[in-house]
Amino acid sequence: MKILIPMAAFGTAGGARVLSQLANAWIDAGHEVDMLVPSTAGRPYFPTKARILRTNLRGAVEVKAEPEYPEQSGLHNNFALRAGLARIGNRYDVILANHNLTAWAVALAGVPRHARFYYIQAYEPTFCIDPFAPGRYVLARLSYNLPLTQIVNAPSYPGLEDRPVVSCGIDLPTFHRRKDPVHFRKDAPIVLGTIGRTEPWKGTRYVLEAFEQLHSHDSRYRLRVAFGNLPEGWSHPAAEVVMPRGDAELAAFYRSLDIMVAGTYGLNDSPHYPVLEAMASGVPAVSTGYRPANESNSWVYPARDTAKLIKVIAGIEHDTDMHEKVERARIAAEAFGWPVVARDMERQFSDTLQRYGRQVKQETQS
């Protein structure tokens, strides 16, 4: 199978990692995978085995790892993608859009209808409610009506509940279980961890508030914040910022913790990488409830409720079921291994292509 993944840029967020890992797994399974980006896009942040193709506004496509010009964004990137797709799109069995702007580029490029797929990794209108940029919301919302075969990574997106679901995955050999199980002692620090993010719905502020109050009553508590992104002026003598470079260092960050806390809220039936990665790493995970977390394998608290979050965190060291929960968490995470996820997506491609093939045959016979 020949698969093309168009991207406006190589991002550093979880969605970009998903695309790189899917490409790697498909190549390992014998498929041919290319990534199409504008000539101005930077280098991939997440390593990929896919061939990188770069296109300009004229639709000239080159195999080129390095960017040709300084990075640009917005309309330039999407016009370039559309031009490149119009030039080479008919050479592929599958063209996988993965963001509302790439979905528009695929839809407008005139590529074969049966090859158009749209992997919806988040309900983007939720993140586009900006009174100064209503166009972003409209483009995101209307993208779900484009003539592309839709696949979602969670069954909870409004109006998309009946779409086939393929979750994100995880590199289980990298995010392996810590060697020694978590144990709490009266004379040892309790190291909390979180991923620092500035977006309000990521809930970093609530994790910081909970930590401050926990430390004020129990000096054992420490905090490690991956990637920084803290509120301006915030600091604490018992907190440190950790800057992981790549997945190996991020996995080591999780294994250095006693408790991982994710403050994100909204669309809670979807997967969430910090939760999944902590569960795979053998660390107690606290969240507002994201797949695959539930009350049997992690600790769940009501979103934005700092008082409840404090109570949940403080109760973990006294939870007699803690080690059993952590073990159940690792088992739950194993269902998200990349080879499993890649095969799930392949089945969706194959089912759709076979259905179109039958339709064409029927039309030809009639």
C-alpha positions as CSV (number, residue, x, y, z in Angstrom):
1,M,0.0,0.0,0.0
2,K,1.3,3.5,-0.9
3,I,0.4,6.0,1.8
4,L,1.0,9.8,1.7
5,I,0.7,11.9,4.9
6,P,0.5,15.7,4.1
7,M,1.5,18.0,7.0
8,A,1.7,21.8,7.1
9,A,4.7,21.6,9.4
10,F,6.6,19.1,11.6
11,G,5.1,19.8,15.1
12,T,6.3,18.9,18.5
13,A,2.9,17.9,20.0
14,G,1.5,14.4,20.4
15,G,-0.4,14.5,17.1
16,A,2.9,14.8,15.2
17,R,4.4,11.9,17.1
18,V,1.4,9.8,16.2
19,L,2.0,10.3,12.5
20,S,5.7,9.6,12.7
21,Q,5.1,6.4,14.6
22,L,2.3,5.2,12.3
23,A,4.6,5.8,9.4
24,N,7.4,3.8,11.0
25,A,5.1,0.9,11.8
26,W,3.6,0.8,8.3
27,I,7.1,0.8,6.7
28,D,8.2,-2.0,9.1
29,A,5.1,-3.9,7.8
30,G,6.2,-3.5,4.2
31,H,4.1,-0.4,3.1
32,E,5.5,2.6,1.3
33,V,5.0,5.9,3.2
34,D,5.8,9.4,2.3
35,M,5.3,12.7,4.1
36,L,4.5,15.8,2.1
37,V,5.3,19.2,3.6
38,P,5.9,22.7,2.3
39,S,9.4,23.6,1.2
40,T,9.5,26.0,4.2
41,A,8.7,23.3,6.9
42,G,11.5,22.6,9.4
43,R,13.0,19.2,10.1
44,P,11.0,16.4,11.8
45,Y,11.0,16.7,15.6
46,F,10.0,13.0,15.9
47,P,12.2,10.6,14.0
48,T,10.5,9.0,11.0
49,K,11.5,6.4,8.5
50,A,9.1,7.9,5.9
51,R,10.5,9.6,2.8
52,I,10.1,13.4,3.1
53,L,8.8,15.2,0.1
54,R,8.8,19.0,-0.1
55,T,6.5,21.1,-2.3
56,N,6.3,24.8,-3.2
57,L,3.5,27.0,-4.4
58,R,3.9,25.8,-7.9
59,G,3.5,22.2,-6.9
60,A,7.1,21.2,-7.7
61,V,7.9,18.2,-5.4
62,E,11.4,17.2,-4.3
63,V,12.7,14.5,-2.1
64,K,14.5,16.7,0.4
65,A,15.1,16.3,4.2
66,E,16.2,19.9,4.7
67,P,14.0,23.0,4.4
68,E,14.6,25.2,1.5
69,Y,13.5,28.6,2.9
70,P,12.8,30.1,6.3
71,E,9.7,28.7,7.9
72,Q,6.3,30.2,7.1
73,S,2.8,29.4,8.1
74,G,-0.8,29.9,7.4
75,L,-2.0,30.3,3.8
76,H,1.4,29.8,2.3
77,N,1.8,26.3,3.7
78,N,-1.7,25.2,2.8
79,F,-1.6,26.5,-0.8
80,A,1.8,24.7,-1.2
81,L,0.3,21.5,0.1
82,R,-2.7,21.7,-2.2
83,A,-0.4,22.3,-5.2
84,G,1.8,19.4,-4.3
85,L,-1.2,17.1,-3.7
86,A,-2.7,18.0,-7.1
87,R,0.6,17.0,-8.7
88,I,1.3,13.7,-7.0
89,G,-1.8,12.7,-5.1
90,N,-3.1,10.2,-7.7
91,R,0.0,8.0,-7.2
92,Y,-1.1,6.9,-3.7
93,D,-3.7,4.4,-2.4
94,V,-4.2,6.5,0.8
95,I,-3.8,10.2,1.5
96,L,-4.1,10.7,5.3
97,A,-5.2,14.2,6.3
98,N,-4.7,14.8,10.0
99,H,-5.6,18.4,10.8
100,N,-8.5,20.5,9.5
101,L,-6.2,22.6,7.3
102,T,-4.7,19.5,5.7
103,A,-8.2,18.1,5.2
104,W,-9.1,21.2,3.2
105,A,-5.9,20.9,1.1
106,V,-6.7,17.2,0.4
107,A,-10.3,18.0,-0.5
108,L,-9.4,20.9,-2.8
109,A,-6.5,19.1,-4.6
110,G,-8.7,16.9,-6.8
111,V,-7.1,13.7,-5.6
112,P,-9.2,10.4,-6.1
113,R,-12.1,10.3,-3.7
114,H,-11.4,6.7,-2.5
115,A,-7.9,7.7,-1.4
116,R,-9.0,10.6,0.9
117,F,-8.9,9.8,4.6
118,Y,-9.1,12.2,7.6
119,Y,-7.6,11.0,10.9
120,I,-9.3,13.3,13.6
121,Q,-7.0,13.3,16.6
122,A,-8.9,16.0,18.5
123,Y,-12.2,17.9,18.1
124,E,-10.5,21.0,16.8
125,P,-13.4,23.5,17.1
126,T,-13.0,23.2,20.9
127,F,-9.5,24.8,20.5
128,C,-10.6,27.4,18.0
129,I,-13.1,29.4,20.1
130,D,-11.3,32.8,19.7
131,P,-13.5,35.9,19.4
132,F,-10.7,37.5,17.3
133,A,-10.3,34.7,14.9
134,P,-13.8,33.1,14.2
135,G,-12.5,31.9,10.8
136,R,-10.4,29.2,12.6
137,Y,-13.5,27.8,14.3
138,V,-15.5,27.8,11.0
139,L,-12.8,26.1,9.0
140,A,-12.3,23.4,11.7
141,R,-16.1,22.8,12.1
142,L,-16.8,22.6,8.3
143,S,-13.8,20.3,7.7
144,Y,-15.9,17.4,9.2
145,N,-18.3,17.8,6.3
146,L,-15.7,17.4,3.6
147,P,-15.8,14.3,1.3
148,L,-13.1,12.4,3.2
149,T,-13.4,9.0,5.0
150,Q,-13.2,10.0,8.7
151,I,-11.5,8.0,11.4
152,V,-11.4,9.3,15.0
153,N,-9.1,8.5,17.9
154,A,-12.0,8.6,20.4
155,P,-15.7,8.0,20.2
156,S,-16.7,11.2,22.1
157,Y,-16.4,14.0,19.5
158,P,-19.7,15.9,18.9
159,G,-21.4,14.6,15.7
160,L,-18.7,12.1,15.1
161,E,-19.7,9.4,17.6
162,D,-20.4,6.8,14.9
163,R,-17.0,7.0,13.1
164,P,-14.5,4.1,13.3
165,V,-12.1,4.6,16.2
166,V,-8.3,4.1,16.0
167,S,-6.5,5.3,19.1
168,C,-3.1,6.9,19.4
169,G,-0.3,4.5,20.3
170,I,2.8,4.3,22.5
171,D,6.3,2.9,22.1
172,L,6.2,0.4,24.8
173,P,9.9,-0.6,24.7
174,T,10.8,3.1,25.3
175,F,8.1,3.8,27.9
176,H,8.9,0.6,29.9
177,R,8.1,-0.1,33.5
178,R,10.4,1.4,36.1
179,K,12.7,-1.2,37.7
180,D,11.6,-0.6,41.3
181,P,7.9,-0.2,42.2
182,V,6.9,3.1,43.8
183,H,7.2,3.1,47.6
184,F,6.5,5.9,50.1
185,R,8.5,6.5,53.3
186,K,8.1,9.1,56.0
187,D,11.8,10.2,55.5
188,A,11.9,10.3,51.7
189,P,10.6,12.9,49.2
190,I,7.4,12.3,47.2
191,V,8.1,13.5,43.7
192,L,5.1,14.7,41.7
193,G,5.4,15.3,38.0
194,T,3.4,17.1,35.4
195,I,3.7,18.4,31.8
196,G,3.8,22.2,31.7
197,R,1.4,23.7,29.2
198,T,0.1,27.2,28.8
199,E,-3.3,26.4,27.3
200,P,-6.0,26.9,30.0
201,W,-7.6,23.5,29.3
202,K,-4.3,21.7,30.0
203,G,-4.9,22.5,33.6
204,T,-1.3,23.2,34.6
205,R,-2.4,26.0,37.1
206,Y,-4.5,23.5,39.1
207,V,-1.6,21.1,39.4
208,L,0.6,23.9,40.6
209,E,-2.0,25.1,43.1
210,A,-2.4,21.5,44.5
211,F,1.4,21.1,44.8
212,E,1.8,24.4,46.7
213,Q,-0.8,23.4,49.2
214,L,0.5,19.9,49.6
215,H,4.1,21.1,50.2
216,S,2.9,23.7,52.7
217,H,1.5,20.9,54.9
218,D,4.1,18.2,54.0
219,S,7.6,19.2,53.0
220,R,8.3,15.8,51.5
221,Y,6.5,16.9,48.3
222,R,8.6,17.9,45.3
223,L,7.5,18.8,41.8
224,R,9.1,18.2,38.4
225,V,7.6,20.0,35.4
226,A,8.5,18.7,32.0
227,F,9.1,21.4,29.3
228,G,8.4,24.4,31.6
229,N,5.6,26.5,30.1
230,L,4.8,27.8,33.6
231,P,2.7,30.9,34.4
232,E,4.8,34.0,34.2
233,G,6.6,34.6,37.5
234,W,5.8,31.2,39.0
235,S,8.5,29.5,40.9
236,H,8.9,27.3,44.0
237,P,12.0,26.2,45.9
238,A,10.8,22.6,45.8
239,A,10.0,22.6,42.1
240,E,12.2,22.1,39.1
241,V,11.8,22.3,35.3
242,V,13.0,19.3,33.3
243,M,13.6,19.6,29.5
244,P,13.4,16.1,28.0
245,R,14.9,15.8,24.5
246,G,13.1,13.1,22.7
247,D,11.0,10.1,23.9
248,A,13.9,8.3,25.7
249,E,14.4,11.2,28.0
250,L,10.7,11.8,28.4
251,A,10.3,8.2,29.5
252,A,13.1,8.6,32.0
253,F,11.3,11.6,33.3
254,Y,8.2,9.5,34.0
255,R,10.2,6.8,35.7
256,S,11.8,9.4,38.0
257,L,8.4,10.2,39.5
258,D,6.4,8.8,42.4
259,I,3.1,10.3,41.1
260,M,2.2,11.7,37.7
261,V,-0.5,14.4,37.6
262,A,-2.3,15.4,34.4
263,G,-4.5,18.5,34.8
264,T,-6.1,18.5,31.3
265,Y,-9.8,18.6,31.1
266,G,-12.4,18.2,28.3
267,L,-13.2,15.3,25.9
268,N,-12.3,12.9,28.6
269,D,-13.1,9.8,26.7
270,S,-10.2,10.4,24.4
271,P,-6.6,9.2,25.0
272,H,-4.1,11.5,26.6
273,Y,-0.4,10.9,26.2
274,P,0.8,11.9,29.7
275,V,-1.7,9.6,31.3
276,L,-0.9,6.7,28.9
277,E,2.8,7.1,29.2
278,A,2.8,7.3,33.0
279,M,0.6,4.2,33.2
280,A,3.0,2.3,30.9
281,S,6.0,3.5,33.0
282,G,4.7,1.9,36.2
283,V,3.9,5.3,37.9
284,P,0.6,6.1,39.7
285,A,-1.3,8.3,37.3
286,V,-3.7,11.0,38.5
287,S,-6.0,12.6,35.9
288,T,-9.5,13.9,35.2
289,G,-10.2,10.6,33.3
290,Y,-8.6,9.9,29.9
291,R,-8.3,6.6,28.1
292,P,-7.2,4.2,29.2
293,A,-7.4,5.5,32.8
294,N,-10.3,4.5,35.1
295,E,-10.9,4.0,38.8
296,S,-9.5,0.5,38.6
297,N,-6.0,1.4,37.2
298,S,-5.4,5.0,38.2
299,W,-6.7,7.9,40.3
300,V,-9.4,10.2,38.9
301,Y,-10.6,13.6,40.2
302,P,-13.1,16.2,39.0
303,A,-11.6,18.7,36.6
304,R,-10.5,22.1,38.0
305,D,-11.3,20.9,41.6
306,T,-8.0,21.7,43.4
307,A,-9.3,20.5,46.8
308,K,-10.3,17.1,45.4
309,L,-7.0,16.8,43.5
310,I,-5.1,17.5,46.8
311,K,-7.1,14.8,48.5
312,V,-6.5,12.3,45.8
313,I,-2.8,12.8,45.6
314,A,-2.4,12.7,49.4
315,G,-4.3,9.5,49.6
316,I,-2.2,7.5,47.1
317,E,0.5,6.6,49.7
318,H,-2.2,5.1,51.9
319,D,-4.0,3.2,49.1
320,T,-3.6,-0.5,49.8
321,D,-4.5,-1.3,46.2
322,M,-1.8,1.0,44.8
323,H,0.5,-1.7,43.4
324,E,-2.3,-3.7,41.9
325,K,-3.7,-0.5,40.2
326,V,-0.2,0.2,38.8
327,E,0.0,-3.3,37.4
328,R,-3.5,-3.1,35.8
329,A,-2.4,0.3,34.3
330,R,0.6,-1.3,32.6
331,I,-1.7,-4.1,31.2
332,A,-4.1,-1.5,29.9
333,A,-1.3,0.4,28.2
334,E,-0.1,-2.7,26.3
335,A,-3.2,-2.5,24.1
336,F,-1.9,0.8,22.7
337,G,1.4,-0.6,21.3
338,W,2.2,0.9,17.9
339,P,2.1,-2.3,15.9
340,V,-1.4,-2.9,17.2
341,V,-2.6,0.6,16.4
342,A,-1.0,0.6,12.9
343,R,-2.8,-2.7,12.1
344,D,-6.1,-1.2,13.3
345,M,-5.6,1.8,10.9
346,E,-4.6,-0.5,8.0
347,R,-7.8,-2.4,8.4
348,Q,-9.8,0.8,8.1
349,F,-7.9,1.7,4.9
350,S,-8.4,-1.8,3.5
351,D,-12.1,-1.9,4.3
352,T,-12.7,1.5,2.7
353,L,-10.7,0.7,-0.4
354,Q,-12.4,-2.7,-0.9
355,R,-15.8,-1.0,-0.5
356,Y,-15.0,1.5,-3.2
357,G,-13.7,-1.3,-5.4
358,R,-17.0,-3.1,-5.1
359,Q,-18.9,0.0,-5.9
360,V,-16.8,0.7,-9.0
361,K,-17.3,-2.9,-10.2
362,Q,-21.0,-2.7,-9.7
363,E,-21.2,0.6,-11.6
364,T,-19.2,-0.9,-14.4
365,Q,-21.4,-4.0,-14.6
366,S,-24.6,-2.0,-14.6
